[in-house]
Amino acid sequence: MTEIQKTAANAFKRDLPNAEIHFVPSGHFALESHHTKIAQLMREFLVGVVQ
């Protein structure tokens, strides 16, 4: 992870303190190369916040 990514993630987290931030080792098309992992993370997050 680059310093720019860390700075951007920290700014995002500051604006949305309940956000979960995860990085996957990918380029611009993360959903094409890591769709299974991203879907899993989304499901886990939603289970925790949706009643």
SULHU-V238961 format. One record per residue. N is the residue number from 1. RES is the residue in three letters. OMEGA is omega in whole degrees, 0 to 359 (none if undefined). Layout:
((N | RES | OMEGA) (N | RES | OMEGA))
//
This chain:
((1 | MET | 181) (2 | THR | 177) (3 | GLU | 178) (4 | ILE | 179) (5 | GLN | 178) (6 | LYS | 180) (7 | THR | 180) (8 | ALA | 179) (9 | ALA | 179) (10 | ASN | 178) (11 | ALA | 179) (12 | PHE | 181) (13 | LYS | 178) (14 | ARG | 180) (15 | ASP | 181) (16 | LEU | 188) (17 | PRO | 179) (18 | ASN | 180) (19 | ALA | 171) (20 | GLU | 182) (21 | ILE | 179) (22 | HIS | 176) (23 | PHE | 174) (24 | VAL | 182) (25 | PRO | 182) (26 | SER | 175) (27 | GLY | 186) (28 | HIS | 185) (29 | PHE | 184) (30 | ALA | 181) (31 | LEU | 177) (32 | GLU | 185) (33 | SER | 184) (34 | HIS | 184) (35 | HIS | 181) (36 | THR | 180) (37 | LYS | 181) (38 | ILE | 178) (39 | ALA | 178) (40 | GLN | 180) (41 | LEU | 178) (42 | MET | 179) (43 | ARG | 180) (44 | GLU | 179) (45 | PHE | 183) (46 | LEU | 177) (47 | VAL | 181) (48 | GLY | 184) (49 | VAL | 181) (50 | VAL | 181) (51 | GLN | none))
//
